[in-house]
Amino acid sequence: MHHVARNSRGSAPALWVLAGVLAALIGLHLLRAAPAEAAVVSRIGGLTVLTASAGNEDVLVILDERNEALFTYRTDARQGVQLMQRIPLGELFAEARARSLGGP
């Protein structure tokens, strides 16, 4: 019998990239007042960071591989940095899978 070795987390680099893109799109959708422009994408250890400008505010999206979560922050001069959304990646991909199969 032949056994196939699998990653215990079940993740692939392409899925992490997709999660980052989805996070950016979510962040930009939430701040739709002005067109947004991606500025910087960096990878530091288990974190992938994307910044974008959205008019008077900036958006910061962090993909945390250790905790398997996506964080979206907004920044502005008056209120500083505020967490807008934390999305567990398992839930994000489960929801995307359900939608692709015609679910809610």
C-alpha positions in Angstrom: 0.0 0.0 0.0 1.3 3.4 -0.9 0.8 6.4 1.4 0.8 10.0 0.2 2.5 12.4 2.6 0.4 15.5 3.2 1.0 18.7 5.0 -0.5 18.4 8.5 -2.1 21.9 8.2 -3.5 21.1 4.7 -2.4 24.4 3.3 -0.5 25.3 0.2 1.3 28.5 -0.6 -1.2 29.3 -3.3 -4.0 29.3 -0.7 -2.1 31.8 1.5 -1.6 34.1 -1.5 -5.3 33.7 -2.3 -6.2 34.5 1.3 -4.1 37.7 1.1 -5.8 38.8 -2.0 -9.2 38.1 -0.5 -8.2 40.1 2.6 -7.2 43.0 0.4 -10.4 42.9 -1.5 -12.5 42.7 1.7 -10.6 45.7 3.2 -11.0 47.7 0.0 -14.7 46.9 -0.2 -15.2 48.1 3.3 -13.6 51.4 2.5 -15.1 51.9 -0.9 -15.4 55.7 -0.6 -12.4 56.2 -2.8 -10.4 54.1 -5.2 -7.7 52.2 -3.4 -4.1 51.5 -4.5 -2.0 48.7 -3.1 1.3 50.1 -1.8 3.4 47.5 -0.1 3.3 43.7 0.3 5.9 42.2 2.7 6.5 38.8 4.3 8.0 38.7 7.7 8.3 35.2 9.3 4.7 33.8 9.5 3.1 37.2 8.6 2.2 38.6 5.2 1.4 42.3 5.3 -0.3 44.4 2.7 -0.9 48.1 2.9 -3.2 50.2 0.6 -4.4 53.7 0.4 -8.2 54.3 0.3 -8.6 58.1 0.1 -8.2 59.7 3.5 -7.6 56.3 5.2 -5.1 53.6 4.8 -5.8 49.9 5.0 -3.5 47.3 6.6 -4.2 43.6 6.0 -2.2 41.0 7.9 -2.2 37.3 7.1 -1.1 35.4 10.3 0.0 31.9 9.3 0.6 30.7 12.9 -2.9 31.6 14.0 -4.4 31.0 10.6 -6.3 34.3 10.7 -6.7 37.3 8.5 -6.7 40.8 10.2 -8.0 44.0 8.5 -7.1 47.3 10.1 -7.9 50.9 9.0 -5.9 53.9 9.9 -6.6 57.6 9.8 -5.0 60.7 11.4 -7.7 61.2 14.0 -8.4 57.8 15.4 -5.1 55.9 14.6 -5.1 52.2 13.9 -8.4 50.3 14.4 -9.1 46.6 13.9 -12.0 46.3 11.5 -12.2 42.5 11.1 -10.6 39.2 12.2 -11.4 36.3 10.0 -10.3 32.7 10.8 -9.0 31.2 7.5 -10.8 27.9 8.1 -14.1 29.8 8.1 -13.1 32.0 5.2 -12.3 29.0 3.0 -15.3 27.0 4.1 -17.6 29.9 3.2 -15.9 30.3 -0.1 -16.2 26.6 -0.8 -19.9 26.7 0.1 -20.5 29.7 -2.1 -18.8 28.0 -5.0 -21.1 25.0 -4.6 -24.2 27.3 -4.6 -24.6 27.7 -0.9 -25.4 30.9 1.0 
